[in-house]
Amino acid sequence: YDLLHLAFRTDSTRVVTMGFNHWGVPPLEGVNYDHHTLSHSWGDPDRVKEVQIVDLDAMKALRDFLSKLKETEEGGHSLLDQTMVFFSSNLGNASSHSCKNLPVLFAGGGFEHGQHLAEGQLAAAAEQLEDAVTDHEQAARDQHRSDPADSARVRVGT
């Protein structure tokens, strides 16, 4: 995440896609298996505890990244205000490979925060996301036309 922050802060890029290798896990106290094995072991309470340690570590890293973006000022706003962050998983239940009820988190500029949306509410949320992206793209084009050296940033990251 430090490299992503640096890339955004220096305007080296406006779009980043980042994936995590679930086969390996950095050394974490209390974790004896790789994330993939742990995610398929929901019947074993000890492995459930281990996957919780791994997931908590990943969420703490995301929290720290978002905090760093929020603490970095850019043009009178925080870098987080100028960035759209999307964080998710490809599975809602890894044990059964289910794609229902995917955990999805949006952070940063252009979103109406403080919501938890159930499956039936996703169409409205998708429309809101599309509108927010369109608004950011238009703002970037307008800013670029007025001052190409100081164009607004539009970033979508995972």
Stockholm file with secondary structure:
# STOCKHOLM 1.0

chainA/1-158         YDLLHLAFRTDSTRVVTMGFNHWGVPPLEGVNYDHHTLSHSWGDPDRVKEVQIVDLDAMKALRDFLSKLKETEEGGHSLLDQTMVFFSSNLGNASSHSCKNLPVLFAGGGFEHGQHLAEGQLAAAAEQLEDAVTDHEQAARDQHRSDPADSARVRVGT
#=GR chainA/1-158 SS CHHHHHHHHTTSCSEECCCCCTTCCCCCTTCCSCHHHHHTCTTCHHHHHHHHHHHHHHHHHHHHHHHHHHHSEETTEETTTTCEEEEECSCSBTTTTBCSSCCEEEEETTCCCSCCCCGGGHHHHHHHHHHHHHHHHHHHHHHHHHCGGGCCCCCEEC
#=GC SS_cons         CHHHHHHHHTTSCSEECCCCCTTCCCCCTTCCSCHHHHHTCTTCHHHHHHHHHHHHHHHHHHHHHHHHHHHSEETTEETTTTCEEEEECSCSBTTTTBCSSCCEEEEETTCCCSCCCCGGGHHHHHHHHHHHHHHHHHHHHHHHHHCGGGCCCCCEEC
//
